[in-house]
Amino acid sequence: MSTQGTEESGARLDPAFPRTERHNDGSTVAYYGMSLRDYFAAKAMEGVLSSTEPDETVNEVKFAGWCYRMADAMLAARRGTP
């Protein structure tokens, strides 16, 4: 599957839910939606938040960064790279 591009970090931006819509005039439009990296980060965040109590001392920016590091690790595992 082709990618939309890369982020500053060099992470590939494979779309999570790509789809193509065909119109009555024969034209097609591609929709890419969120990147697979964003999807994996959201799932990591969802998993942690669903299994722990809210903690007001958590730094949200650091937590979001951790979620993206987990997403990057998942993408690396898919590619077979450490």
C-alpha positions as CSV (number, residue, x, y, z in Angstrom):
1,M,0.0,0.0,0.0
2,S,1.4,3.4,-0.8
3,T,2.1,5.9,1.9
4,Q,1.0,9.5,2.2
5,G,4.5,10.7,3.1
6,T,6.6,10.9,6.2
7,E,6.6,12.9,9.4
8,E,9.4,14.9,10.7
9,S,10.5,11.9,12.7
10,G,10.8,9.9,9.5
11,A,7.9,7.6,10.5
12,R,5.9,6.4,7.6
13,L,2.4,7.7,7.3
14,D,0.6,4.6,6.2
15,P,-3.2,5.3,6.3
16,A,-5.1,3.4,8.9
17,F,-8.4,3.2,7.0
18,P,-8.0,4.2,3.4
19,R,-10.9,4.1,1.0
20,T,-11.8,5.1,-2.5
21,E,-15.1,6.5,-3.5
22,R,-16.4,6.3,-7.0
23,H,-18.7,9.1,-8.2
24,N,-21.5,8.8,-10.7
25,D,-19.4,10.8,-13.2
26,G,-16.7,8.1,-13.1
27,S,-14.3,10.1,-11.1
28,T,-12.8,8.6,-7.9
29,V,-11.7,10.3,-4.7
30,A,-9.2,8.7,-2.2
31,Y,-9.7,9.3,1.5
32,Y,-6.8,8.4,3.8
33,G,-8.0,9.4,7.2
34,M,-5.7,9.1,10.1
35,S,-2.2,7.6,9.8
36,L,-1.6,4.1,11.2
37,R,0.9,5.7,13.6
38,D,-1.9,8.0,15.0
39,Y,-4.2,5.0,15.2
40,F,-1.7,2.9,17.1
41,A,-0.9,5.8,19.5
42,A,-4.6,6.2,20.2
43,K,-5.0,2.5,20.9
44,A,-2.0,2.6,23.3
45,M,-3.6,5.6,25.1
46,E,-7.0,3.9,25.2
47,G,-5.5,0.7,26.7
48,V,-3.7,2.5,29.5
49,L,-6.6,4.8,30.3
50,S,-9.2,2.0,30.3
51,S,-7.2,0.0,32.9
52,T,-6.1,2.7,35.3
53,E,-7.6,5.2,37.6
54,P,-7.3,8.9,36.6
55,D,-4.2,10.5,37.9
56,E,-4.0,14.3,38.1
57,T,-0.2,14.2,38.5
58,V,0.4,12.7,35.0
59,N,2.0,15.0,32.5
60,E,-0.3,14.8,29.5
61,V,2.4,15.8,27.0
62,K,4.8,13.1,28.3
63,F,2.0,10.5,28.3
64,A,1.1,11.4,24.7
65,G,4.8,11.1,23.8
66,W,4.9,7.7,25.4
67,C,1.9,6.6,23.3
68,Y,3.6,7.7,20.1
69,R,6.8,5.8,21.2
70,M,4.7,2.7,21.6
71,A,3.1,3.4,18.2
72,D,6.6,3.7,16.6
73,A,7.6,0.4,18.3
74,M,4.5,-1.3,16.8
75,L,5.3,0.1,13.3
76,A,8.9,-1.1,13.7
77,A,7.7,-4.6,14.7
78,R,5.5,-4.7,11.6
79,R,8.5,-3.9,9.4
80,G,10.6,-6.4,11.3
81,T,13.1,-3.8,12.5
82,P,14.2,-3.2,16.1
